[in-house]
Amino acid sequence: MRGGVEDLEPTRSLATGLPTAFFANDFTAGLVRAFDEVLAPVFGTLDDGDAYVDRRYAPDDFLRWLAGWLSAWPDERWPAERIRDHLPYARDALLWRGTLKGVEAAVRACTGLQPVLADGGGVTWSTRPLGPLPGDRHPRLVVRLDDPGGTVDRDLVERAIAEVKPAHIPHEVLIGGG
């Protein structure tokens, strides 16, 4: 298998540091070689551990697992390159969960498109108590997407928004043709 675990060469040997006397017979040398062969994938993974969490270098199967930890919406049919491109947005959606920035990042993560968001909420401050409340009387979130190619999966967008928006805010998704 090319590029697989079977092709790994030990980056270091258990024989390093053992006294030469241990290698006087073939049994000990063969045993150390066998351990080297079994432990090579472990040492290789540990040596390259930082590459596993870097989206540019992570193996495809690990990349899918990592995307699943960050969000619930990566589609198993997506090619690895699409996941690599959208993983930073999934991370931002998680970091900014509950905010408009988080909703925007979630939509970009699952579509690659820039949404236009309309929010009925607001924040204000006052030096006097009982001031007027900001925003609309009824909370709402409207997400608009231009989809000239007609490729947006509405169910996927709905799931992504539901995962990151505040639970008490109803939302509406409007997808146009461009």
C-alpha positions in Angstrom: 0.0 0.0 0.0 1.7 3.2 -1.2 1.6 6.1 1.4 0.1 3.9 4.0 1.2 2.6 7.4 3.0 -0.3 5.8 5.4 2.1 4.1 6.6 3.8 7.2 10.2 3.4 8.1 11.2 3.8 11.7 12.4 7.3 12.3 14.3 6.1 15.4 15.2 2.7 16.6 14.9 1.1 20.0 18.4 -0.2 19.3 19.7 3.3 19.9 21.3 3.3 23.3 21.2 -0.4 23.9 24.6 -2.0 24.6 26.2 -3.8 21.7 26.2 -7.0 23.7 22.4 -7.2 23.3 22.9 -7.7 19.5 25.3 -10.7 19.9 22.5 -13.1 18.8 19.9 -12.9 16.0 16.9 -13.3 18.3 17.5 -10.0 20.1 18.2 -8.1 16.9 15.1 -9.5 15.3 13.0 -8.7 18.3 14.2 -5.0 18.3 13.5 -4.8 14.6 10.0 -6.1 15.1 9.3 -3.6 17.8 10.7 -0.8 15.6 8.4 -1.9 12.8 5.3 -1.9 15.1 6.1 1.4 16.7 7.1 3.3 13.5 3.5 4.5 12.9 3.2 5.7 16.5 6.5 7.6 16.4 5.6 9.0 12.9 2.3 10.2 14.2 3.8 11.8 17.3 6.6 13.4 15.2 4.0 14.9 12.8 1.3 15.6 15.3 1.1 19.3 14.5 0.3 18.5 10.9 -2.7 16.6 11.9 -4.5 19.7 13.2 -3.4 21.9 10.3 -6.1 21.8 7.7 -3.5 22.1 4.9 -1.7 18.9 5.8 -4.1 16.7 7.7 -4.9 13.4 6.2 -8.4 13.3 4.6 -9.9 10.9 7.1 -8.6 12.9 10.1 -9.8 16.1 8.4 -13.3 14.8 8.3 -13.1 13.7 11.9 -11.8 17.2 12.9 -14.6 18.9 10.9 -17.2 16.7 12.7 -15.8 18.0 16.1 -16.2 21.6 15.0 -19.7 21.4 13.5 -22.5 19.0 12.7 -23.0 20.1 9.1 -20.0 18.7 7.0 -21.6 16.5 4.4 -19.9 13.1 4.0 -20.2 13.6 0.2 -18.0 16.7 0.3 -14.5 16.2 -1.1 -11.7 16.8 1.3 -10.6 20.0 -0.5 -14.0 21.6 0.2 -13.7 20.7 3.9 -10.2 22.2 3.9 -11.5 25.4 2.4 -14.5 25.8 4.7 -12.9 24.6 8.0 -11.8 28.1 9.1 -15.5 29.3 8.8 -16.7 26.3 10.9 -14.1 27.2 13.5 -15.4 30.8 13.5 -19.0 29.7 13.7 -18.1 27.7 16.9 -16.1 30.6 18.4 -18.9 33.2 17.6 -21.9 30.9 18.4 -25.0 32.9 19.3 -23.9 36.0 17.4 -24.5 37.3 13.8 -20.8 36.8 13.1 -21.3 33.1 14.1 -24.4 32.7 11.8 -22.5 34.3 8.9 -19.5 32.0 9.5 -21.8 28.9 9.6 -23.5 29.8 6.4 -20.1 30.4 4.7 -18.8 27.2 6.0 -21.6 25.1 4.5 -22.2 27.1 1.3 -19.1 29.1 0.5 -21.4 32.1 -0.1 -21.6 35.4 1.8 -25.0 35.8 3.4 -26.9 39.0 4.0 -28.3 39.0 7.6 -31.1 41.0 9.1 -31.6 40.8 12.8 -34.5 42.3 14.8 -32.5 42.7 18.0 -30.4 45.5 19.5 -28.3 46.7 22.3 -28.4 50.1 24.0 -27.6 51.8 27.3 -29.3 54.6 29.2 -28.5 56.8 32.2 -32.2 56.6 33.2 -34.1 53.5 34.2 -37.0 52.2 32.2 -35.8 53.6 28.9 -37.1 52.2 25.6 -36.0 48.7 24.6 -34.0 48.4 21.4 -34.9 46.2 18.4 -38.2 44.8 17.3 -40.9 43.7 19.6 -40.7 40.1 18.2 -37.2 38.7 17.7 -36.3 37.4 14.2 -33.3 36.5 12.0 -33.5 36.6 8.2 -30.7 35.0 6.2 -30.6 35.9 2.5 -28.4 34.0 0.0 -27.8 34.7 -3.7 -27.4 31.3 -5.3 -27.0 31.8 -9.1 -26.0 28.2 -9.7 -28.8 26.7 -7.7 -26.4 24.5 -5.7 -27.3 25.5 -2.1 -28.7 22.8 0.0 -31.4 24.5 2.0 -31.6 21.7 4.7 -27.9 22.0 5.3 -28.1 25.8 5.7 -31.1 25.4 8.0 -29.2 22.9 10.2 -26.1 25.1 10.3 -28.1 28.2 11.3 -30.1 26.3 13.9 -26.9 25.1 15.5 -25.3 28.5 16.0 -28.1 31.0 16.4 -29.6 31.7 19.8 -32.3 29.1 20.5 -35.1 31.5 21.2 -34.7 33.4 17.9 -36.8 32.2 15.0 -35.1 32.4 11.6 -36.0 32.4 8.0 -33.8 31.5 5.0 -34.3 33.2 1.7 -32.4 31.8 -1.3 -32.5 33.8 -4.5 -31.2 33.1 -8.0 -28.7 35.9 -8.1 
